[in-house]
Amino acid sequence: MCTYQTTTLPVEGSGKGAEGWFTVTDATVYFDHPVHAPAAHTLNIDLINPSRGAGARVAVELDPDAARQLALAILETLERVPDELKVTSTPA
Amino acid sequence: MSTDAMRAETVTIEGHEGDAIEAYLAQPLAGDPTGGVVVIHHMPGYDEPTKEITRRFAAQGYLAICPNLYSREAPGASPDDAAAAARAQGGVPDARLVGDVGGAAAFLRSHSSSNGKVATIGYCSGGRQSFLAACSLDLDAAVDCYGAFVVGTPPDGFPLSVEPIVHLAKDLSCPLLGLFGAEDQYPSPEQVDELEQALKEADKEFEFHSYEDAGHAFFAVDRPSYRPEAAKDGWQRIWEFFGRNLAG
């Protein structure tokens, strides 16, 4: 089915899309039909910047187990960051 | 000119609130005045497989048009980028969908090859939208291919606005053909039965088929869900249904 279920959140950073690097401002996360991956449903992540148009998008479609492992890897990596390096991307 | 000559191309039509929207038009170039089909694309978008389906109706002798429901969110974008942009902005509102389908139906009816009859067909989210359009517009036939959330309540946390619309059954303006996979859970066989019951209570004309060994998206030739036997039979049902309801 089309699940419709979508989580949106603001993000800060950069992404490399079809036309090169761009500033990303938002992310959408959803479990729904993939466009490319050979599966009925995948965990899909779009890193976007709506002000730059729909083409400013870094898109991934992941097997659900792989997505879970990736999420854990993200959290573990952040956990291992030394305290002195835990700064935000926004200058103080 | 050969009797099977046809043409397919991108056009601009008037949609909801008079907005200019992109659409893909496929038409036979020979033959008598014929019925028209509005093809409602699925959530992944106005893509090549959907355009292929649109051409298939023209090859069968019908006018067919697929409005780009994401024209406003991402004009000129690739189909998957447009779908992602629309999803991030909350999806296609029901009222806008009805307006765009109404504009597409009017476009077909005004075509020089039209016999005045128009149907809608939709797959997946488009199946729900086909039912919605048929309950909101004056149509001659509608096909719902495995549309989820015609009945049933979306789970908690669905930010996209997808309300059940079974209560609109009393307003269905035309015969309805429903094609479903018996292994599908959205809609489940129980939900299909619930829709069937609502249509019976509203004394509406309908024809449902549920295919064993088929789940959701069994018509989709580019997905693992494709089920050739169900799809072949489903297409035959569609031709027979349109033959009865779109004849001049």
Interface residues (C-beta under 8 A of the other chain):
Chain A: M1 C2 T3 Y4 Q5 T6 T7 T8 D26 T28 Y30 D32 H33 V35 P38 A39 A40 D46 I48 P50 G53 A54 G55 R57 A59
Chain B: H42 M43 P44 D47 E73 A74 A77 S78 D80 D81 A82 A83 A84 A85 R87 A88 Q89 G91 C124 S125 Y146 A148 F149 P154 P155 G157 F158 P159 L160 V162 D184 Q185 Y186 P187 G215 H216 A217 R223 P224 S225
